[in-house]
Amino acid sequence: MSDSKATPGRVEHFKFDLGDKVIIREINRPGRVEALMIDYLGPQYRVAFWDNSKREGSWLNAEELDAR
């Protein structure tokens, strides 16, 4: 039996959910949240969007997105 105590994890809250429609601020282009991740920067969102007839995707943080 171990005497070590479990340390509680950090609780993160996501501003957007899977499938949410968003606007990518930097390029003013609509997109859709397709994945969520937490890394050392905090919550991240993989957003799929279309650019010049090509489907693109990028990991962005909430400050780079607006709700649509």
C-alpha positions in Angstrom: 0.0 0.0 0.0 1.4 3.4 -0.9 1.3 6.4 1.4 1.4 8.9 -1.5 -1.6 11.2 -1.9 -3.1 11.7 -5.3 -2.8 15.3 -6.5 -6.0 16.7 -8.0 -5.9 17.6 -11.7 -6.4 21.0 -13.2 -9.9 21.7 -14.4 -10.2 23.4 -17.7 -13.4 24.8 -19.3 -13.8 25.0 -23.1 -15.5 28.0 -24.6 -16.5 26.1 -27.7 -17.7 22.6 -28.2 -17.3 20.0 -31.0 -19.3 21.0 -34.0 -19.6 24.7 -33.1 -19.4 27.1 -35.9 -16.8 29.8 -35.4 -15.1 32.7 -37.2 -11.2 32.6 -37.3 -10.4 36.2 -36.4 -7.0 36.6 -38.2 -8.4 35.6 -41.7 -12.1 36.4 -41.0 -13.1 33.0 -42.3 -15.8 30.7 -41.0 -14.9 27.3 -39.7 -16.2 24.4 -37.5 -14.6 23.0 -34.3 -13.6 19.4 -35.0 -11.4 18.5 -32.0 -10.6 19.7 -28.5 -7.2 19.4 -26.7 -5.6 20.6 -23.6 -1.8 21.3 -23.7 0.6 23.5 -21.8 -1.1 26.6 -23.3 -4.5 25.5 -22.1 -7.6 24.6 -24.1 -7.0 24.4 -27.9 -9.5 23.9 -30.7 -8.8 22.2 -34.1 -10.9 24.2 -36.6 -11.6 23.0 -40.1 -12.2 25.6 -42.8 -12.1 26.1 -46.5 -9.4 28.2 -48.2 -9.1 28.5 -52.1 -11.2 25.4 -52.6 -9.0 23.3 -50.2 -10.1 22.0 -46.8 -7.6 23.2 -44.1 -7.4 22.6 -40.4 -5.5 24.4 -37.6 -5.1 24.3 -33.8 -6.2 27.6 -32.4 -6.9 29.0 -28.9 -10.2 30.7 -27.9 -8.7 34.2 -28.3 -8.3 33.5 -32.0 -12.0 32.6 -32.5 -15.4 34.2 -32.4 -18.8 32.4 -32.1 -20.8 32.4 -35.4 
